[in-house]
Amino acid sequence: MGARYAGVNVQAWDPERWELRETRGFFIPVDAAFTNYPDVKNVNSPLVDLCGVSSDSPSPYAVDDLEYLTPRVRALFDLAYTRMAVVLRDAEGRATHAGYVESEGNADDFVRLSDAEGDDEQNAVMAPDGRSVWFTYITADGERRIGSRSTEGEHRLSDEGPAIGHDLPLTVTGKPPRAVQANMVHLAPDGRLTATAPKIYGHVFHTRDSSGPLNAASGRSARLLSGCVGIVGWVADERVLCRTQSGNFRTVDARSGRAEGNAVAAIREDDGRVTEGMVVSADGEKFIVSVHLPNDRSGRPLGLGDFRVVSTSGEGVAVPVSADSLTSDTVFLEWR
């Protein structure tokens, strides 16, 4: 955030030498919701989750939240990081509309996909191909739905399926795209996914043929991962890396739900801080953790982040990420 604008930088790094390869900037339009404040309509958006926490404003959540935040923020962008979805407020701050911005544009380069009076569109995220923005919305009759609007043409509303309100985020995947409304969504190599939702039993689900929230029917065939309080990602076709109740990490078999191997720790037990997993490497051998005070990822003084690369097998020692420009506001989105 600057004196006159706010923005998001997406950076590509060499994960061995921690050399910066490329940066793409996304200006946040002045009408876009990136924080909630009095006298305007509260907005659910991954952008609010990302920008609402900084070195000056610690996490508002009751729990450590990075395992929730990372997949939410990734869903803001298309696969190539060329477009970012936003929720735009109207002038009175009462209605909300889905839209998007292009990378490397200026503060006025954004597209509002609808400006109809009474729009209540939230949780805006991009389809993987960047050709549509998906969101939750409330109909004139008060029905809760998932919708999408094309980024080209007339931006007409397409109804995609049922929703359970605005409280849970969306993740859009596949061809043709479809959305699941849940927390901690990570796709497995074989197409299954990990996710959680209130009152839904389990962590590992089959992908849906249509868009919608996780529900009781989804839970009937779901697998519960033993001791898992935070899902970091898939290590292999049948193995998921979880943060456990003790604050360590374990690889869990997605078929049996049982933990495998030894617990993996990134800090000493008496350190006084907590670690949260953010992303797993493409080969499943390493993952990145954030180290911070409990319930506060504002990090060390001056906003410097404490990130470490850890082996998923627990072998060797945690290696600090040596890049000064990575601050406590940094969120690692993927490791290709």
C-alpha positions, 0 to 999 in steps of 0.5 A: 500500500502507498499513499495514493494506491494499493497493489499486489506484486506477484514474483517468480523466484529461483528456489535454489539461489533465491534470485528474483526472475520476474515481477508482475504488478496488479494495481488495486482499483480505488473501488475494489474491496481489499479491506473492510471498514465501518459504514460500508458493506462487508466483503468476503474476498481473498484480496481482503484476506491477503491485504487485511493482514500486514506488519501494522495489522496482525491477523484478525483470525482466531486461528493461525491462518496461512494454510487457509490463505494460500489456496484462497489467494492463488485462486485470485489469478489465472494459471499464467498470472495475467489477470486478478479477480476483484470485488468492486463496491458501488459509490455508496458502498452497498452493492458489490460487483465482480471484476478483474484487473490486468497485470502491468495496468494502471490504477484505471485499468480494470473491468467491472463485469456488472453494475446492476443495482442491488448486485451482491457478488463476492468471493471473486476468483479467476477461472484457470484460463482467465476467460471468466470470473467466478463468484458467490451471489445472492439472487433477488429472492435471497437464494445463494448461488455460484455464478460466473461472468465472461471476461469478453463480450457482454459479461452476461451472468451464468448461473453455475450452481448452489452456494452456502452464502459468502462465508466460504471461498471458491476455487475454480478448476478444470476444463470446462471450469467448475467451482468448489466452495470450501477451505484449504482446497488442493488438487491431487495429481489424479484429480481428487482434492483436499478441502474442509468445510464446517460440519462436513466430515473428511479431508479428501474428496472426489472432484465434483462434476458440477459446481457447488459447496462440499455437502453431506453427500460429498462427506459420505465418501471422504477420507479423514486425515488423522491429526490434520489441522492444516493442509499444506498440499499433496506430496504424491498421488496418495500422500498429503502433508499436514500440520498436526495438533502438536505444531509439527508436520506429518505425511498422511496416507490419503487412502487410509488416513494414517500418518506415515514416517516421522514428525517433521519440525522446523523449529525447536519445541521451546521456540515460542513461535509457530510454523505454518506450511505454505506450499509443497515443491512439485517433486514433493520433497520440500515445502516452505514454512512461515515462522511467526508468533501464535495467531499473528503472522506480522512477523519480526520487527520491520516486517521481515518474514521468517520463511524456511525450506524443510524436507517433507521426509524430515531429513536435514535441517530447515534452510532459511529463505535468504531474500530480504525482499520477502516480508511478513506480507509475503504469501507463497502461492505455488512451487512448480 
